[in-house]
Amino acid sequence: MDKQMIIRIDKETKDKFSKITRIEGKTASEKVRELVNAYIAENDLSSVVDDLWDRISKKIKKKGFKESDIEPAIKEARVSK
């Protein structure tokens, strides 16, 4: 279920924001949701880490390694430090 987020801004800012969003053919709520989602996409570290693991996994598999090869390689790298 969708939840509401209540924010407080001054009247002048609200009026300008609403005017600009109407020009774009959007409601203020639509634009705020868009901005919040963009902020999350840019700052959510978990999605960056997931993407990184996906790319690493593809490269490892492409080179012929199996999952069972990974743990010993990590242990070996940690010991050699």
N, C-alpha and C positions, 0 to 999 in steps of 0.2 A: 504494500500500500504506500502511496506517495505521502510524504510528510511535508509540512510547511516549515519554511525558515523565515523568521521575521527579522528584518534588519531596519536600522534607523539611519536615515540620511536627511540632510536638510532639504527643504522644499524646492529651492532653486535647482539643486542637483537632480532631484527626482523629476522635476518638470523637464529639464534638458534631456535627461536619459530617456524619458518616455517619448519625447518628441523625436529623438534620433531613432529609437527602435521602431516607431511608427513609420518613419521614412524607409526603414529597411523592410517594412512589412511584417514586423514581429511585435509581439507584446513585450512589455518589460520583463515579465516572468520568463518568457521563452529565452530572452537574451541573457538573463541572469543564469538560467540553467545551462545555457551554452557556455558562458564564461566560467562557471564552476566546473563543468566537465572538462573544459580545456585546461584549467588550472590543475585539476587532478591528474589528467593525462601527462602534463609536463612535470609534475612533482611527485608522482607515486613511484617510489623506488621499487616496489615489488614488481611492477610491470616491466621496469628496466631490467631487473635481475632475471625475471622469467624469460624475457627476450634474449638476454645474454646466454642463459643456459640452453635455450633452443638452438641458438647459432653454434655454440660450442659442441653440443650433442651432434648436430648435423656434420660438423667438420670431423669429429672423432670417428663417427660411423663411416664417413667417406674414406678415411684413411685405413679402414679395416679393423679398428679396435672394437671390442665387445664390452658390454657393461662390466663383465667379470674382470676385465683388464684395468679398469679405472681405479678401484680401491687400492690395489697394490702399487700402482703408479703414484697415487697421492701419498701413500705411506713412505715410499722411497724418496719422493721429493722433500718431504718433511724431515726425514732423517739426514739428508745430505746438506741441510742448511746449517 
